[in-house]
Every structure is written in C-alpha cells, then in structure tokens.
C-alpha cells in the first residue's frame, strides 16, 4: 500500500503529513525548538544540540540523519543544512507553527512528555 503524500499539489503540508511528522519525539523536539524561539522565522537549531533522550547516541544519530531530518525536509517543515549542521524553518513551517505553539502552551494537558 502506498503512503499518502505529505504535501499538497501546491507544496503545502497535508494534515496527515503534519501528524506523521509529529508522531516521533525527536521530530517534535526539533519543531518545538524552532517554534519556541523568540523569532521562529529566523530560528536555527544546531543538530548537535538536539536531545537524544534515552536512545544511545549512535542509534539516535543514525535515525536522525536517515529518517527524521529527511522526513521533515520532504514536508518542507525544515531547511536542513548538513554541511553547517543546522536546521531552520522551512517553507511550510509557518502553516504548522500555530499548532506546535498551541501544543507547547498546553503541554501539561498532553499525555506523556511533550515534546
């Protein structure tokens, strides 16, 4: 069965695509760090500053570089610069930033650890 595309015909992100991106704690942490900055449009996150949580660092980095960052970039939520080791808000980030900020503001109402 084919996966639904994460972007619409005009390049925007679908709701399913957004929830796919939010379904992983590492991806939520990246998006939350971008949304929680003073100026999300100018935000930048150093990849080395992303918290691996309880995962062993080699496994975390493998998943980050081969799954999480490519998925967020494919959905145009981040601009990933592997050479600089940074991620910044992508073209579609302004579409999802209000939802991420709402979730951040209400984290105590959410199950588990947010992000």
C-alpha positions in Angstrom: 0.0 0.0 0.0 1.4 3.4 -1.0 1.9 6.1 1.6 -0.2 9.3 1.2 1.9 12.2 0.1 2.8 14.7 2.9 2.4 17.7 0.7 -0.5 19.1 -1.3 -0.3 19.9 -5.0 0.7 23.5 -4.2 3.5 22.4 -1.9 1.7 22.9 1.4 1.7 20.2 4.0 -1.3 17.9 4.5 -2.8 17.2 7.9 -1.8 13.6 7.6 1.7 14.7 6.8 1.8 17.0 9.8 0.7 14.3 12.1 3.2 11.9 10.6 5.9 14.5 11.4 4.6 14.9 14.9 4.4 11.2 15.6 8.0 10.9 16.7 9.5 12.6 19.7 12.7 13.6 18.0 10.8 15.4 15.2 8.5 17.0 17.8 11.6 18.3 19.7 13.1 19.8 16.5 9.8 21.5 15.5 9.2 22.7 19.1 12.7 24.2 19.4 12.0 26.1 16.2 8.5 27.3 17.3 9.6 28.2 20.8 12.3 30.6 19.7 11.8 34.4 20.0 11.5 34.7 16.3 10.5 31.4 14.7 11.1 32.7 11.2 14.8 33.4 12.0 15.3 30.3 14.3 18.1 27.9 13.7 18.8 24.7 15.6 22.2 23.1 15.7 21.9 19.4 15.1 24.4 18.6 17.9 22.1 20.4 20.4 19.1 18.0 19.8 18.5 16.0 22.8 18.8 12.2 22.1 16.6 11.3 25.1 17.2 7.8 26.3 18.5 6.5 22.9 22.1 5.5 22.6 23.8 8.3 20.6 24.9 6.2 17.6 21.3 4.9 17.1 19.9 8.4 17.6 22.2 10.0 15.1 21.5 7.2 12.5 17.8 7.7 12.8 18.1 11.5 12.9 20.2 11.7 9.7 18.4 9.0 7.7 14.8 9.3 8.8 13.8 12.3 10.9 15.6 15.1 9.1 14.8 13.8 5.6 11.1 13.4 6.5 10.9 17.0 7.9 12.7 18.3 4.9 10.5 16.4 2.5 7.4 18.0 4.1 9.2 21.4 3.7 8.9 22.0 7.5 12.7 22.5 7.9 15.6 23.5 5.8 18.4 21.1 6.7 21.9 22.2 6.0 24.0 19.0 6.6 27.3 20.9 5.9 26.5 23.6 8.6 24.9 21.0 10.9 21.8 23.2 11.3 18.0 23.1 10.7 15.9 26.2 10.2 12.2 26.7 9.5 11.2 25.5 6.0 8.7 27.0 3.6 5.7 25.1 5.3 6.7 25.8 8.9 4.5 28.9 9.2 1.5 26.7 8.4 2.2 24.4 11.4 3.8 26.8 13.9 0.5 27.9 15.4 -0.4 24.3 16.2 3.0 23.5 17.6 2.9 26.7 19.8 -0.6 25.7 21.0 0.7 22.2 22.0 3.7 23.8 23.7 1.5 26.2 25.7 -0.7 23.3 26.8 2.0 20.6 27.4 0.7 19.8 30.9 -2.6 18.7 29.4 -0.9 16.3 26.9 -0.2 12.7 27.6 3.5 11.7 28.1 6.3 14.1 27.8 5.8 16.9 25.3 7.6 17.4 23.1 
